[in-house]
């Protein structure tokens, strides 16, 4: 009895330090996730390319029948089970408690934090990896697509790994409750973003294909069928055209480097890439404790194949192939078990995240200084006015600087302005534009080859928001007068006859 008692006491003493060590790593993981909020907290308007347009659409949907605005005359809601609508649903819900710009910033923070949390959940189910490797999920949270303002997509990436992890959790011990949770997460992933759902489906199909178990294939197919059928019904972005455009192969390969690592400082970007390479070398070079999960390696290779075959554009959708790069980066974390070297990788991950957060934060702050002129311009727009944005990016080589393209959309929020250039994609966005003013060719390319017909502009709009191009100044001044100019922004008010 004394021997047995001593053995039990030894096991308890072993478990206590292990629990304390796990608690330390979990606390560090949560601290690193919290640091991801810093870039958003230190600026008033996050300089993300498409974000202002998404934010304005959510504001319109929430105030569609507010008598203080005239939105109901020009827009209508289209709440159908489309992919991509979860972001709008969450934004409208948060506006019941918070002003829209605060709600949007909170949603950005939650979206950013979701990805590493979901990756940690996935890794625990996929490879029983320690929390230490999940720290790399924090490091990769800021990707180029998110900085372009593809915020529903970033939400979809987080749900992608929630979905993949939940399937593995269900598969390990099937039950009705776990099956129901997987169904809920699958539909949430579909509503977050179609490419998030497709990425999770690719991952799980490849995983089950590697086992050659037809029962698991059939069971997974039954779960994936309902959202897939909803896609065939919605056909997002394919209602008018279904042309396919491929990206050059070498350019595809460059996106594997640029999408996860590009920021606002090229020097820091290069150091960041070097740090990720060092993490890989620490993991694999002469590591006797290295274990390869061959099944997840096969899945990762298959996912690379899907990425290489996926087109750049299909119908109204673009950048389809590069949207698989962030999931691919997270997926590779499931391939290796690195043993005690995870401690070194975790330490390096902390340093890399600090540098990455510094890169993004200082970049946000530098770009935010340019927002003052546009904010002053918005103040000169009359309430409920019609705004024609003329934004030119022909001479701008850095897409991260193009956040100003949709900045005029803040006038929708702050002045109740009306514009036909809010995102309205049938089968994707839950808002339809119900009027048809003059819209010249060139806006969506943000580079005008032909001068708009200013007489038609004058007939349909109250203001011209001209940013970055003075080629058409004389044409505009025939129908409008300048009311504000600062930097590259000139705001004109149409002279009414």
C-alpha positions as CSV (number, residue, x, y, z in Angstrom):
1,X,0.0,0.0,0.0
2,X,2.9,2.4,0.8
3,X,4.4,1.7,-2.6
4,X,1.1,2.3,-4.4
5,X,0.6,5.5,-2.4
6,X,4.0,6.7,-3.3
7,X,3.4,6.0,-7.0
8,X,0.2,8.0,-7.0
9,X,1.9,10.9,-5.2
10,X,4.6,10.9,-7.8
11,X,2.0,11.1,-10.6
12,X,0.3,14.0,-8.9
13,X,3.6,15.8,-8.5
14,X,4.3,15.3,-12.3
15,X,0.9,16.5,-13.4
16,X,1.0,19.7,-11.4
17,X,4.2,21.1,-13.1
18,X,2.8,20.0,-16.4
19,X,-0.5,21.8,-15.8
20,X,1.4,24.9,-14.7
21,X,3.5,24.8,-17.9
22,X,0.4,24.5,-20.1
23,X,-1.2,27.4,-18.2
24,X,1.9,29.5,-19.0
25,X,1.7,28.8,-22.7
26,X,-2.0,29.3,-22.8
27,X,-1.6,32.7,-21.0
28,X,1.1,33.6,-23.5
29,X,-1.1,32.6,-26.4
30,X,-3.9,34.8,-25.1
31,X,-1.5,37.7,-24.6
32,X,-0.2,37.5,-28.1
33,X,-3.8,37.4,-29.5
34,X,-4.6,40.5,-27.5
35,X,-1.6,42.3,-29.1
36,X,-3.3,41.8,-32.5
37,X,-5.8,44.5,-31.5
38,X,-3.1,47.2,-31.2
39,X,-3.0,48.4,-34.8
40,X,-6.8,49.0,-34.7
41,X,-6.8,50.7,-31.3
42,X,-4.2,53.3,-32.2
43,X,-6.0,54.7,-35.3
44,X,-9.4,56.2,-35.8
45,X,-10.0,54.8,-39.3
46,X,-8.2,51.5,-40.1
47,X,-6.6,52.0,-43.6
48,X,-7.9,48.8,-45.1
49,X,-8.8,49.1,-48.8
50,X,-12.4,47.7,-49.1
51,X,-13.2,48.1,-45.4
52,X,-14.9,51.5,-45.7
53,X,-17.2,50.3,-48.4
54,X,-18.2,47.2,-46.3
55,X,-18.8,49.4,-43.3
56,X,-21.0,51.8,-45.2
57,X,-23.1,49.0,-46.6
58,X,-23.7,47.7,-43.0
59,X,-24.7,51.2,-41.9
60,X,-27.2,51.5,-44.8
61,X,-28.7,48.1,-43.9
62,X,-29.1,49.1,-40.3
63,X,-30.6,52.6,-41.1
64,X,-32.6,51.6,-44.2
65,X,-35.9,52.9,-42.7
66,X,-34.4,55.6,-40.4
67,X,-36.3,58.8,-41.3
68,X,-33.0,60.8,-40.8
69,X,-31.7,59.3,-44.0
70,X,-33.0,58.8,-47.5
71,X,-31.5,55.3,-48.0
72,X,-34.8,53.6,-48.6
73,X,-35.3,55.6,-51.8
74,X,-32.1,54.2,-53.3
75,X,-31.3,50.8,-51.6
76,X,-33.2,47.8,-50.4
77,X,-32.2,44.8,-48.2
78,X,-31.8,41.4,-49.8
79,X,-31.4,39.0,-46.8
80,X,-31.2,35.6,-48.5
81,X,-29.0,32.6,-47.6
82,X,-26.0,33.9,-49.6
83,X,-22.4,33.2,-48.8
84,X,-20.5,36.3,-47.4
85,X,-23.4,37.7,-45.4
86,X,-22.2,36.8,-41.9
87,X,-20.0,39.9,-41.7
88,X,-23.1,42.1,-42.5
89,X,-25.3,40.3,-40.0
90,X,-22.7,40.7,-37.2
91,X,-22.2,44.4,-38.1
92,X,-25.9,45.1,-38.0
93,X,-26.2,43.3,-34.7
94,X,-23.4,45.2,-33.1
95,X,-24.9,48.5,-34.2
96,X,-27.8,47.9,-31.9
97,X,-25.3,48.5,-29.1
98,X,-22.5,50.6,-30.6
99,X,-21.9,53.3,-33.2
100,X,-21.1,51.8,-36.6
101,X,-17.4,52.8,-36.7
102,X,-16.8,51.4,-33.2
103,X,-18.8,48.3,-34.1
104,X,-16.7,47.9,-37.2
105,X,-13.4,48.2,-35.4
106,X,-14.6,45.7,-32.7
107,X,-15.5,43.3,-35.5
108,X,-12.1,43.7,-37.1
109,X,-10.4,42.9,-33.8
110,X,-12.6,39.8,-33.3
111,X,-12.0,38.7,-36.9
112,X,-8.3,39.0,-36.5
113,X,-8.2,37.1,-33.2
114,X,-10.5,34.3,-34.5
115,X,-7.9,33.0,-37.0
116,X,-5.2,32.0,-34.5
117,X,-7.8,30.7,-32.0
118,X,-9.3,28.5,-34.7
119,X,-5.9,27.3,-35.9
120,X,-5.0,26.3,-32.3
121,X,-8.3,24.3,-32.1
122,X,-7.5,22.7,-35.5
123,X,-3.9,21.8,-34.5
124,X,-5.0,20.2,-31.3
125,X,-7.5,18.0,-33.2
126,X,-5.2,17.3,-36.2
127,X,-1.9,16.6,-34.7
128,X,-2.2,16.9,-30.9
129,X,0.3,19.7,-31.3
130,X,1.4,21.7,-28.3
131,X,0.0,25.2,-27.9
132,X,3.5,26.4,-28.6
133,X,3.2,25.9,-32.4
134,X,-0.1,27.7,-32.3
135,X,1.8,30.8,-31.6
136,X,2.8,30.9,-35.3
137,X,-1.0,31.2,-36.0
138,X,-0.8,34.6,-34.3
139,X,2.3,35.5,-36.3
140,X,0.5,34.9,-39.6
141,X,-2.8,36.6,-38.6
142,X,-2.1,39.8,-40.6
143,X,-2.0,38.8,-44.3
144,X,-2.0,40.9,-47.4
145,X,-5.6,40.1,-48.2
146,X,-6.7,41.4,-44.8
147,X,-4.7,44.6,-45.3
148,X,-6.6,45.0,-48.6
149,X,-9.8,45.0,-46.6
150,X,-11.1,41.6,-47.5
151,X,-12.7,41.4,-44.1
152,X,-15.5,38.8,-44.8
153,X,-12.7,36.6,-46.3
154,X,-10.6,36.9,-43.1
155,X,-13.7,35.9,-41.1
156,X,-14.1,32.9,-43.4
157,X,-10.5,31.8,-42.8
158,X,-11.1,31.7,-39.1
159,X,-14.3,29.7,-39.6
160,X,-12.5,27.4,-42.1
161,X,-10.3,26.0,-39.3
162,X,-13.1,25.9,-36.8
163,X,-14.9,23.8,-39.3
164,X,-11.9,21.5,-40.0
165,X,-11.1,21.1,-36.3
166,X,-14.8,20.4,-35.4
167,X,-15.0,17.6,-38.0
168,X,-11.9,15.9,-36.6
169,X,-13.4,16.3,-33.1
170,X,-16.7,14.8,-34.2
171,X,-14.9,12.0,-36.1
172,X,-12.9,11.0,-33.1
173,X,-16.0,10.2,-31.1
174,X,-19.2,10.6,-33.2
175,X,-22.3,11.7,-31.4
176,X,-25.5,13.6,-32.2
177,X,-24.4,16.7,-30.3
178,X,-21.0,16.8,-32.1
179,X,-22.7,16.2,-35.5
180,X,-25.1,19.1,-34.8
181,X,-22.2,21.4,-33.8
182,X,-20.4,20.5,-37.0
183,X,-23.5,21.3,-39.1
184,X,-23.8,24.7,-37.4
185,X,-20.1,25.5,-37.9
186,X,-20.3,24.4,-41.5
187,X,-23.2,26.7,-42.3
188,X,-21.5,29.6,-40.4
189,X,-18.4,29.0,-42.5
190,X,-20.4,29.1,-45.7
191,X,-22.2,32.3,-44.6
192,X,-18.8,33.9,-43.6
193,X,-17.2,33.4,-47.0
194,X,-17.5,30.9,-49.8
195,X,-13.8,30.4,-50.1
196,X,-13.5,29.8,-46.4
197,X,-16.1,27.0,-46.7
198,X,-14.4,25.7,-49.9
199,X,-11.0,25.7,-48.2
200,X,-12.3,23.6,-45.3
201,X,-14.1,21.3,-47.7
202,X,-10.9,20.8,-49.8
203,X,-8.9,20.1,-46.6
204,X,-11.4,17.6,-45.2
205,X,-12.0,15.8,-48.6
206,X,-8.3,15.4,-49.1
207,X,-7.9,14.2,-45.5
208,X,-10.6,11.5,-45.9
209,X,-9.4,10.6,-49.3
210,X,-6.0,9.7,-47.8
211,X,-7.7,7.0,-45.6
212,X,-9.5,5.1,-48.4
213,X,-12.5,4.7,-46.1
214,X,-15.6,5.0,-48.2
215,X,-17.9,5.2,-45.1
216,X,-16.1,8.4,-44.0
217,X,-16.2,9.8,-47.5
218,X,-20.0,9.2,-47.6
219,X,-20.6,10.7,-44.2
220,X,-18.5,13.8,-44.9
221,X,-20.3,14.2,-48.3
222,X,-23.7,14.1,-46.5
223,X,-22.5,17.0,-44.2
224,X,-21.1,19.1,-47.0
225,X,-24.0,18.6,-49.4
226,X,-26.5,21.2,-48.0
227,X,-24.1,24.2,-48.1
228,X,-22.8,23.1,-51.5
229,X,-26.4,23.0,-52.9
230,X,-27.0,26.5,-51.5
231,X,-23.9,27.7,-53.5
232,X,-25.4,26.2,-56.7
233,X,-28.6,28.0,-56.0
234,X,-27.0,31.4,-55.2
235,X,-24.2,31.2,-57.9
236,X,-22.5,34.3,-56.3
237,X,-20.9,36.5,-58.9
238,X,-21.8,34.1,-61.7
239,X,-25.3,35.3,-62.6
240,X,-24.2,37.5,-65.5
241,X,-20.9,35.9,-66.6
242,X,-18.8,32.8,-65.9
243,X,-15.5,33.5,-67.8
244,X,-12.4,32.1,-66.2
245,X,-9.1,34.0,-66.0
246,X,-5.8,32.2,-65.0
247,X,-2.9,33.9,-63.2
248,X,0.6,33.3,-64.7
249,X,2.4,30.5,-62.9
250,X,5.4,32.4,-61.7
251,X,3.2,35.1,-60.3
252,X,1.2,32.4,-58.4
253,X,4.5,31.3,-56.8
254,X,5.3,34.8,-55.8
255,X,2.0,35.1,-54.0
256,X,3.1,32.2,-51.7
257,X,5.8,34.6,-50.4
258,X,4.0,37.9,-50.5
259,X,0.5,37.2,-49.2
260,X,1.6,36.0,-45.7
261,X,4.5,38.4,-45.2
262,X,3.9,41.7,-47.0
263,X,3.5,44.8,-44.8
264,X,4.3,48.5,-44.7
265,X,8.1,48.3,-44.4
266,X,10.1,46.2,-46.9
267,X,13.1,45.8,-44.6
268,X,10.9,44.4,-41.8
269,X,9.1,42.2,-44.3
270,X,12.4,40.7,-45.3
271,X,13.4,40.1,-41.7
272,X,10.0,38.5,-41.1
273,X,10.5,36.1,-44.0
274,X,13.9,35.2,-42.7
275,X,12.4,34.6,-39.3
276,X,9.8,32.2,-40.7
277,X,12.6,30.3,-42.6
278,X,14.6,30.0,-39.4
279,X,11.5,28.5,-37.6
280,X,11.4,25.9,-40.3
281,X,15.1,25.1,-40.1
282,X,14.9,24.8,-36.3
283,X,12.0,22.3,-36.8
284,X,13.6,20.0,-39.3
285,X,17.4,20.3,-39.4
286,X,19.0,17.4,-37.4
287,X,16.0,17.2,-35.1
288,X,15.9,13.7,-33.7
289,X,12.5,14.4,-32.2
290,X,11.0,15.4,-35.5
291,X,7.9,13.4,-36.5
292,X,6.1,13.9,-39.8
293,X,2.4,13.4,-40.0
294,X,2.4,11.9,-43.4
295,X,-1.4,12.1,-43.8
296,X,-1.4,15.9,-43.2
297,X,1.6,16.2,-45.5
298,X,-0.4,14.5,-48.2
299,X,-3.3,16.9,-47.6
300,X,-1.0,19.9,-47.7
301,X,0.5,18.8,-51.0
302,X,-3.0,18.2,-52.4
303,X,-4.0,21.7,-51.2
304,X,-1.1,23.1,-53.1
305,X,-2.3,21.4,-56.2
306,X,-5.8,22.9,-55.8
307,X,-4.1,26.4,-55.4
308,X,-2.1,25.9,-58.6
309,X,-5.2,24.9,-60.5
310,X,-7.6,27.5,-59.2
311,X,-8.1,30.5,-61.6
312,X,-7.4,34.1,-60.7
313,X,-10.9,35.1,-61.7
314,X,-14.2,33.4,-62.3
315,X,-17.3,35.5,-63.2
316,X,-17.4,38.7,-61.1
317,X,-15.0,37.2,-58.5
318,X,-11.2,37.8,-58.6
319,X,-8.1,36.9,-56.6
320,X,-9.6,33.4,-56.0
321,X,-6.3,31.5,-56.1
322,X,-4.4,33.7,-53.7
323,X,-7.2,33.4,-51.1
324,X,-6.0,29.8,-50.6
325,X,-2.6,31.0,-49.5
326,X,-3.4,31.9,-45.8
327,X,-5.2,28.6,-45.2
328,X,-2.3,26.8,-46.8
329,X,0.2,28.5,-44.4
330,X,-1.9,27.5,-41.4
331,X,-2.4,24.0,-42.7
332,X,1.4,23.3,-42.9
333,X,1.6,23.7,-39.1
334,X,-0.2,20.3,-38.8
335,X,2.5,18.5,-40.7
336,X,5.3,18.4,-38.1
337,X,5.8,17.5,-34.4
338,X,9.1,19.1,-33.4
339,X,9.5,18.0,-29.8
340,X,11.5,20.2,-27.4
341,X,12.5,22.5,-30.2
342,X,8.9,23.9,-30.0
343,X,10.3,26.1,-27.2
344,X,12.7,27.8,-29.5
345,X,10.1,28.2,-32.2
346,X,7.7,29.7,-29.6
347,X,10.3,32.2,-28.5
348,X,11.1,33.2,-32.1
349,X,7.3,33.4,-32.7
350,X,7.0,36.0,-29.9
351,X,9.7,38.1,-31.4
352,X,8.3,37.8,-35.0
353,X,4.8,38.8,-33.8
354,X,6.2,41.8,-32.0
355,X,7.9,42.9,-35.2
356,X,4.8,42.2,-37.3
357,X,2.5,44.2,-35.0
358,X,5.0,47.0,-35.0
359,X,5.1,46.9,-38.8
360,X,1.3,47.0,-39.2
361,X,0.8,49.5,-36.4
362,X,3.3,52.1,-37.7
363,X,2.0,51.5,-41.2
364,X,-1.6,52.2,-40.0
365,X,-0.5,55.3,-38.2
366,X,1.5,56.6,-41.2
367,X,-1.5,56.1,-43.5
368,X,-3.9,57.5,-41.0
369,X,-2.2,60.9,-41.2
370,X,-3.3,61.1,-44.8
371,X,-7.0,60.6,-43.7
372,X,-7.3,64.1,-42.2
373,X,-7.7,65.8,-45.6
374,X,-10.4,63.4,-46.6
375,X,-12.2,63.7,-43.2
376,X,-12.2,67.5,-43.7
377,X,-13.6,67.0,-47.2
378,X,-16.4,64.9,-45.9
379,X,-17.5,67.7,-43.6
380,X,-18.1,69.9,-46.6
381,X,-20.7,67.5,-48.1
382,X,-24.3,68.4,-47.5
383,X,-26.5,65.8,-45.8
384,X,-28.2,63.2,-47.9
385,X,-26.3,64.4,-51.0
386,X,-25.5,62.3,-54.1
387,X,-21.7,61.8,-54.4
388,X,-19.8,60.8,-57.5
389,X,-16.3,59.4,-56.6
390,X,-13.5,59.9,-59.2
391,X,-10.6,58.0,-57.7
392,X,-7.4,57.4,-59.7
393,X,-4.6,54.9,-58.8
394,X,-2.8,54.8,-62.1
395,X,0.4,56.3,-60.6
396,X,0.3,54.3,-57.3
397,X,2.5,51.2,-57.4
398,X,1.9,50.0,-53.8
399,X,-1.6,48.5,-53.4
400,X,-1.4,49.0,-49.6
401,X,-1.5,52.7,-50.2
402,X,-4.8,52.4,-52.1
403,X,-6.9,52.4,-49.0
404,X,-8.2,55.8,-50.1
405,X,-10.2,54.2,-53.1
406,X,-13.3,53.7,-51.0
407,X,-12.7,56.4,-48.3
408,X,-15.5,58.5,-49.7
409,X,-17.8,55.8,-48.3
410,X,-17.4,57.4,-44.8
411,X,-19.6,60.2,-46.2
412,X,-22.4,57.6,-46.3
413,X,-22.0,57.1,-42.6
414,X,-21.2,60.6,-41.5
415,X,-23.4,62.6,-43.9
416,X,-26.0,60.1,-45.1
417,X,-24.6,60.4,-48.7
418,X,-25.9,58.3,-51.5
419,X,-23.6,56.7,-54.1
420,X,-24.0,53.8,-56.6
421,X,-20.6,52.5,-55.8
422,X,-21.4,50.6,-52.6
423,X,-20.7,46.9,-53.1
424,X,-23.8,45.3,-54.7
425,X,-23.0,41.8,-56.0
426,X,-26.1,39.6,-56.4
427,X,-25.7,36.3,-54.6
428,X,-23.0,37.8,-52.3
429,X,-24.0,41.1,-50.6
430,X,-27.4,41.5,-48.8
431,X,-28.0,45.0,-50.2
432,X,-29.3,46.0,-53.7
433,X,-29.1,49.4,-55.3
434,X,-32.5,50.3,-56.7
435,X,-31.7,53.4,-58.8
436,X,-29.5,53.7,-61.9
437,X,-27.6,57.0,-62.2
438,X,-24.8,57.6,-64.7
439,X,-21.8,55.4,-63.9
440,X,-18.9,55.8,-66.4
441,X,-16.5,53.0,-67.3
442,X,-13.3,53.1,-65.3
443,X,-14.3,53.3,-61.6
444,X,-13.8,49.7,-60.7
445,X,-10.4,49.7,-62.4
446,X,-9.6,53.0,-60.6
447,X,-7.8,54.2,-63.7
448,X,-9.7,56.2,-66.3
449,X,-8.9,56.1,-70.0
450,X,-11.8,58.2,-71.1
451,X,-13.2,61.3,-69.6
452,X,-16.7,60.9,-68.0
453,X,-19.6,62.8,-69.5
454,X,-19.8,65.7,-67.0
455,X,-23.2,66.8,-68.2
456,X,-24.6,63.4,-67.2
457,X,-22.7,63.5,-63.9
458,X,-24.2,66.9,-63.2
459,X,-27.7,65.6,-63.9
460,X,-27.4,62.8,-61.4
461,X,-25.1,63.9,-58.6
462,X,-24.6,66.8,-56.1
463,X,-20.8,66.4,-55.5
464,X,-17.7,65.1,-57.3
465,X,-15.1,63.6,-55.0
466,X,-11.9,63.8,-57.1
467,X,-8.9,62.1,-55.7
468,X,-5.5,61.6,-57.3
469,X,-6.1,62.9,-60.8
470,X,-6.4,66.5,-62.0
471,X,-6.6,65.6,-65.7
472,X,-10.3,66.3,-65.8
473,X,-10.3,69.4,-63.7
474,X,-11.4,71.7,-66.6
475,X,-14.2,69.3,-67.5
476,X,-15.5,69.2,-64.0
477,X,-15.3,72.9,-63.5
478,X,-17.7,73.4,-66.4
479,X,-20.5,71.9,-64.3
480,X,-19.2,72.3,-60.7
481,X,-17.4,74.6,-58.4
482,X,-14.6,73.7,-56.0
483,X,-15.6,73.8,-52.4
484,X,-12.6,72.0,-50.8
485,X,-9.0,71.1,-51.7
486,X,-6.3,69.6,-49.6
487,X,-3.6,67.3,-50.9
488,X,-4.7,65.0,-53.7
489,X,-8.4,65.5,-52.8
490,X,-10.6,68.1,-54.5
491,X,-14.3,68.2,-53.7
492,X,-16.6,69.9,-56.2
493,X,-20.3,70.9,-55.8
494,X,-22.5,70.6,-58.9
495,X,-24.0,73.9,-60.0
496,X,-27.7,73.3,-60.3
497,X,-29.5,75.0,-63.2
